[in-house]
Amino acid sequence: MRQQPECKSNTEALLETLIKMVGRSNQKSEELAIRIKQLECMLIEIHTDAESGISKDLRLAASQ
């Protein structure tokens, strides 16, 4: 089995939780909304980190 990056593992775990919650008819929609918001925040954080890393790499390359 291939080892996956930690962020992908976290995302997959959140998605599994969402799928389980959707499968249960007694779960409140508020709980699902909270999980979706957590996933959204995680994706924004990953995107921001990636942009920051790219900017840093570009600045480093330009300074050399």
N, CA, C and O atoms as CSV, one atom per row, in Angstrom:
chain,resi,resn,atom,element,x,y,z
A,1,MET,N,N,0.843,-1.190,0.000
A,1,MET,CA,C,0.000,0.000,0.000
A,1,MET,C,C,0.884,1.249,0.000
A,1,MET,O,O,1.831,1.347,0.780
A,2,ARG,N,N,0.570,2.190,-0.871
A,2,ARG,CA,C,1.351,3.428,-0.942
A,2,ARG,C,C,1.072,4.301,0.269
A,2,ARG,O,O,-0.050,4.361,0.771
A,3,GLN,N,N,2.125,4.979,0.729
A,3,GLN,CA,C,1.939,5.923,1.822
A,3,GLN,C,C,1.462,7.245,1.226
A,3,GLN,O,O,2.022,7.738,0.247
A,4,GLN,N,N,0.430,7.806,1.828
A,4,GLN,CA,C,-0.142,9.040,1.316
A,4,GLN,C,C,0.247,10.203,2.215
A,4,GLN,O,O,0.514,10.017,3.403
A,5,PRO,N,N,0.278,11.414,1.639
A,5,PRO,CA,C,0.575,12.588,2.458
A,5,PRO,C,C,-0.441,12.723,3.586
A,5,PRO,O,O,-1.594,12.313,3.456
A,6,GLU,N,N,0.013,13.310,4.699
A,6,GLU,CA,C,-0.843,13.436,5.876
A,6,GLU,C,C,-2.122,14.209,5.579
A,6,GLU,O,O,-3.195,13.832,6.051
A,7,CYS,N,N,-2.022,15.288,4.799
A,7,CYS,CA,C,-3.204,16.102,4.515
A,7,CYS,C,C,-4.262,15.286,3.773
A,7,CYS,O,O,-5.458,15.453,4.012
A,8,LYS,N,N,-3.824,14.407,2.876
A,8,LYS,CA,C,-4.786,13.584,2.147
A,8,LYS,C,C,-5.452,12.599,3.098
A,8,LYS,O,O,-6.654,12.353,2.997
A,9,SER,N,N,-4.683,12.037,4.015
A,9,SER,CA,C,-5.242,11.115,4.995
A,9,SER,C,C,-6.297,11.810,5.843
A,9,SER,O,O,-7.363,11.249,6.096
A,10,ASN,N,N,-6.004,13.028,6.283
A,10,ASN,CA,C,-6.968,13.798,7.071
A,10,ASN,C,C,-8.225,14.063,6.268
A,10,ASN,O,O,-9.334,13.943,6.789
A,11,THR,N,N,-8.063,14.421,5.013
A,11,THR,CA,C,-9.207,14.696,4.149
A,11,THR,C,C,-10.035,13.438,3.952
A,11,THR,O,O,-11.264,13.482,4.019
A,12,GLU,N,N,-9.370,12.322,3.709
A,12,GLU,CA,C,-10.086,11.062,3.521
A,12,GLU,C,C,-10.837,10.665,4.780
A,12,GLU,O,O,-11.958,10.164,4.701
A,13,ALA,N,N,-10.231,10.882,5.942
A,13,ALA,CA,C,-10.895,10.555,7.205
A,13,ALA,C,C,-12.152,11.404,7.385
A,13,ALA,O,O,-13.189,10.905,7.820
A,14,LEU,N,N,-12.052,12.675,7.051
A,14,LEU,CA,C,-13.222,13.556,7.141
A,14,LEU,C,C,-14.315,13.107,6.182
A,14,LEU,O,O,-15.493,13.085,6.539
A,15,LEU,N,N,-13.925,12.753,4.976
A,15,LEU,CA,C,-14.913,12.291,3.999
A,15,LEU,C,C,-15.587,11.003,4.457
A,15,LEU,O,O,-16.794,10.839,4.279
A,16,GLU,N,N,-14.821,10.091,5.044
A,16,GLU,CA,C,-15.413,8.858,5.567
A,16,GLU,C,C,-16.431,9.168,6.656
A,16,GLU,O,O,-17.499,8.559,6.711
A,17,THR,N,N,-16.093,10.117,7.518
A,17,THR,CA,C,-17.023,10.531,8.569
A,17,THR,C,C,-18.293,11.099,7.959
A,17,THR,O,O,-19.396,10.788,8.408
A,18,LEU,N,N,-18.138,11.932,6.937
A,18,LEU,CA,C,-19.308,12.514,6.270
A,18,LEU,C,C,-20.194,11.432,5.666
A,18,LEU,O,O,-21.418,11.477,5.793
A,19,ILE,N,N,-19.573,10.469,5.015
A,19,ILE,CA,C,-20.336,9.386,4.385
A,19,ILE,C,C,-21.104,8.592,5.438
A,19,ILE,O,O,-22.269,8.249,5.238
A,20,LYS,N,N,-20.445,8.303,6.562
A,20,LYS,CA,C,-21.112,7.569,7.644
A,20,LYS,C,C,-22.292,8.364,8.196
A,20,LYS,O,O,-23.358,7.809,8.465
A,21,MET,N,N,-22.088,9.675,8.361
A,21,MET,CA,C,-23.150,10.518,8.922
A,21,MET,C,C,-24.337,10.607,7.974
A,21,MET,O,O,-25.485,10.581,8.417
A,22,VAL,N,N,-24.079,10.710,6.701
A,22,VAL,CA,C,-25.156,10.787,5.717
A,22,VAL,C,C,-25.958,9.489,5.733
A,22,VAL,O,O,-27.170,9.501,5.518
A,23,GLY,N,N,-25.283,8.376,5.986
A,23,GLY,CA,C,-25.941,7.081,6.014
A,23,GLY,C,C,-26.873,6.896,7.199
A,23,GLY,O,O,-27.725,6.007,7.176
A,24,ARG,N,N,-26.733,7.708,8.225
A,24,ARG,CA,C,-27.577,7.591,9.417
A,24,ARG,C,C,-28.702,8.612,9.359
A,24,ARG,O,O,-28.459,9.818,9.319
A,25,SER,N,N,-29.904,8.129,9.356
A,25,SER,CA,C,-31.048,9.037,9.220
A,25,SER,C,C,-31.283,9.871,10.475
A,25,SER,O,O,-31.949,10.905,10.403
A,26,ASN,N,N,-30.755,9.451,11.622
A,26,ASN,CA,C,-31.006,10.186,12.857
A,26,ASN,C,C,-29.983,11.293,13.129
A,26,ASN,O,O,-30.090,11.993,14.136
A,27,GLN,N,N,-29.008,11.456,12.259
A,27,GLN,CA,C,-28.013,12.515,12.457
A,27,GLN,C,C,-28.593,13.868,12.071
A,27,GLN,O,O,-29.350,13.985,11.108
A,28,LYS,N,N,-28.226,14.881,12.836
A,28,LYS,CA,C,-28.713,16.234,12.557
A,28,LYS,C,C,-27.937,16.845,11.399
A,28,LYS,O,O,-26.739,16.611,11.243
A,29,SER,N,N,-28.629,17.616,10.604
A,29,SER,CA,C,-27.975,18.277,9.470
A,29,SER,C,C,-26.938,19.289,9.951
A,29,SER,O,O,-25.988,19.589,9.227
A,30,GLU,N,N,-27.107,19.819,11.165
A,30,GLU,CA,C,-26.129,20.766,11.720
A,30,GLU,C,C,-24.763,20.097,11.879
A,30,GLU,O,O,-23.735,20.710,11.592
A,31,GLU,N,N,-24.750,18.848,12.332
A,31,GLU,CA,C,-23.490,18.126,12.504
A,31,GLU,C,C,-22.796,17.935,11.160
A,31,GLU,O,O,-21.577,18.069,11.058
A,32,LEU,N,N,-23.570,17.626,10.147
A,32,LEU,CA,C,-23.020,17.456,8.804
A,32,LEU,C,C,-22.449,18.779,8.297
A,32,LEU,O,O,-21.378,18.807,7.691
A,33,ALA,N,N,-23.164,19.865,8.546
A,33,ALA,CA,C,-22.694,21.185,8.122
A,33,ALA,C,C,-21.369,21.539,8.800
A,33,ALA,O,O,-20.487,22.126,8.174
A,34,ILE,N,N,-21.234,21.186,10.063
A,34,ILE,CA,C,-19.986,21.452,10.792
A,34,ILE,C,C,-18.835,20.672,10.167
A,34,ILE,O,O,-17.748,21.217,9.973
A,35,ARG,N,N,-19.064,19.409,9.852
A,35,ARG,CA,C,-18.020,18.585,9.223
A,35,ARG,C,C,-17.627,19.143,7.855
A,35,ARG,O,O,-16.446,19.166,7.508
A,36,ILE,N,N,-18.604,19.586,7.092
A,36,ILE,CA,C,-18.319,20.166,5.778
A,36,ILE,C,C,-17.491,21.435,5.942
A,36,ILE,O,O,-16.550,21.664,5.183
A,37,LYS,N,N,-17.835,22.260,6.928
A,37,LYS,CA,C,-17.091,23.494,7.178
A,37,LYS,C,C,-15.649,23.170,7.580
A,37,LYS,O,O,-14.719,23.859,7.161
A,38,GLN,N,N,-15.463,22.121,8.394
A,38,GLN,CA,C,-14.111,21.715,8.782
A,38,GLN,C,C,-13.301,21.299,7.559
A,38,GLN,O,O,-12.126,21.646,7.435
A,39,LEU,N,N,-13.929,20.562,6.666
A,39,LEU,CA,C,-13.257,20.135,5.440
A,39,LEU,C,C,-12.896,21.346,4.580
A,39,LEU,O,O,-11.796,21.422,4.033
A,40,GLU,N,N,-13.827,22.285,4.468
A,40,GLU,CA,C,-13.578,23.500,3.696
A,40,GLU,C,C,-12.395,24.269,4.272
A,40,GLU,O,O,-11.526,24.720,3.527
A,41,CYS,N,N,-12.358,24.419,5.594
A,41,CYS,CA,C,-11.257,25.132,6.243
A,41,CYS,C,C,-9.926,24.419,6.018
A,41,CYS,O,O,-8.897,25.059,5.798
A,42,MET,N,N,-9.958,23.088,6.076
A,42,MET,CA,C,-8.746,22.308,5.848
A,42,MET,C,C,-8.236,22.511,4.425
A,42,MET,O,O,-7.035,22.680,4.215
A,43,LEU,N,N,-9.133,22.497,3.454
A,43,LEU,CA,C,-8.734,22.687,2.060
A,43,LEU,C,C,-8.182,24.089,1.830
A,43,LEU,O,O,-7.217,24.257,1.085
A,44,ILE,N,N,-8.777,25.092,2.458
A,44,ILE,CA,C,-8.274,26.466,2.348
A,44,ILE,C,C,-6.868,26.547,2.934
A,44,ILE,O,O,-5.984,27.184,2.361
A,45,GLU,N,N,-6.667,25.897,4.078
A,45,GLU,CA,C,-5.354,25.899,4.719
A,45,GLU,C,C,-4.307,25.223,3.832
A,45,GLU,O,O,-3.195,25.731,3.687
A,46,ILE,N,N,-4.656,24.093,3.245
A,46,ILE,CA,C,-3.735,23.381,2.347
A,46,ILE,C,C,-3.395,24.262,1.147
A,46,ILE,O,O,-2.233,24.354,0.750
A,47,HIS,N,N,-4.410,24.910,0.570
A,47,HIS,CA,C,-4.206,25.783,-0.587
A,47,HIS,C,C,-3.304,26.959,-0.220
A,47,HIS,O,O,-2.398,27.310,-0.976
A,48,THR,N,N,-3.552,27.564,0.934
A,48,THR,CA,C,-2.752,28.702,1.393
A,48,THR,C,C,-1.304,28.284,1.617
A,48,THR,O,O,-0.379,28.994,1.223
A,49,ASP,N,N,-1.110,27.121,2.255
A,49,ASP,CA,C,0.247,26.615,2.480
A,49,ASP,C,C,0.965,26.375,1.155
A,49,ASP,O,O,2.150,26.682,1.020
A,50,ALA,N,N,0.247,25.830,0.185
A,50,ALA,CA,C,0.841,25.566,-1.129
A,50,ALA,C,C,1.235,26.867,-1.815
A,50,ALA,O,O,2.332,26.978,-2.362
A,51,GLU,N,N,0.337,27.853,-1.785
A,51,GLU,CA,C,0.656,29.151,-2.396
A,51,GLU,C,C,1.853,29.788,-1.710
A,51,GLU,O,O,2.723,30.349,-2.377
A,52,SER,N,N,1.907,29.709,-0.405
A,52,SER,CA,C,3.014,30.272,0.360
A,52,SER,C,C,4.326,29.598,-0.025
A,52,SER,O,O,5.345,30.265,-0.203
A,53,GLY,N,N,4.297,28.279,-0.151
A,53,GLY,CA,C,5.496,27.536,-0.541
A,53,GLY,C,C,5.964,27.894,-1.931
A,53,GLY,O,O,7.165,28.027,-2.165
A,54,ILE,N,N,5.038,28.053,-2.858
A,54,ILE,CA,C,5.378,28.423,-4.233
A,54,ILE,C,C,5.984,29.821,-4.258
A,54,ILE,O,O,6.994,30.047,-4.925
A,55,SER,N,N,5.373,30.764,-3.534
A,55,SER,CA,C,5.899,32.132,-3.479
A,55,SER,C,C,7.310,32.142,-2.906
A,55,SER,O,O,8.191,32.832,-3.418
A,56,LYS,N,N,7.517,31.372,-1.842
A,56,LYS,CA,C,8.838,31.296,-1.215
A,56,LYS,C,C,9.859,30.733,-2.201
A,56,LYS,O,O,10.968,31.254,-2.316
A,57,ASP,N,N,9.485,29.671,-2.912
A,57,ASP,CA,C,10.382,29.073,-3.905
A,57,ASP,C,C,10.719,30.064,-5.013
A,57,ASP,O,O,11.866,30.136,-5.454
A,58,LEU,N,N,9.726,30.828,-5.465
A,58,LEU,CA,C,9.959,31.818,-6.522
A,58,LEU,C,C,10.879,32.933,-6.041
A,58,LEU,O,O,11.760,33.376,-6.779
A,59,ARG,N,N,10.678,33.388,-4.804
A,59,ARG,CA,C,11.551,34.434,-4.250
A,59,ARG,C,C,12.984,33.921,-4.130
A,59,ARG,O,O,13.937,34.636,-4.438
A,60,LEU,N,N,13.123,32.683,-3.681
A,60,LEU,CA,C,14.452,32.078,-3.559
A,60,LEU,C,C,15.134,31.987,-4.918
A,60,LEU,O,O,16.311,32.326,-5.048
A,61,ALA,N,N,14.410,31.538,-5.915
A,61,ALA,CA,C,14.968,31.402,-7.265
A,61,ALA,C,C,15.353,32.763,-7.834
A,61,ALA,O,O,16.387,32.888,-8.490
A,62,ALA,N,N,14.541,33.772,-7.591
A,62,ALA,CA,C,14.806,35.112,-8.117
A,62,ALA,C,C,16.022,35.746,-7.446
A,62,ALA,O,O,16.728,36.545,-8.062
A,63,SER,N,N,16.265,35.395,-6.193
A,63,SER,CA,C,17.377,36.012,-5.466
A,63,SER,C,C,18.724,35.378,-5.805
A,63,SER,O,O,19.771,35.898,-5.419
A,64,GLN,N,N,18.699,34.268,-6.519
A,64,GLN,CA,C,19.973,33.595,-6.830
A,64,GLN,C,C,20.528,33.989,-8.164
A,64,GLN,O,O,21.589,33.506,-8.558
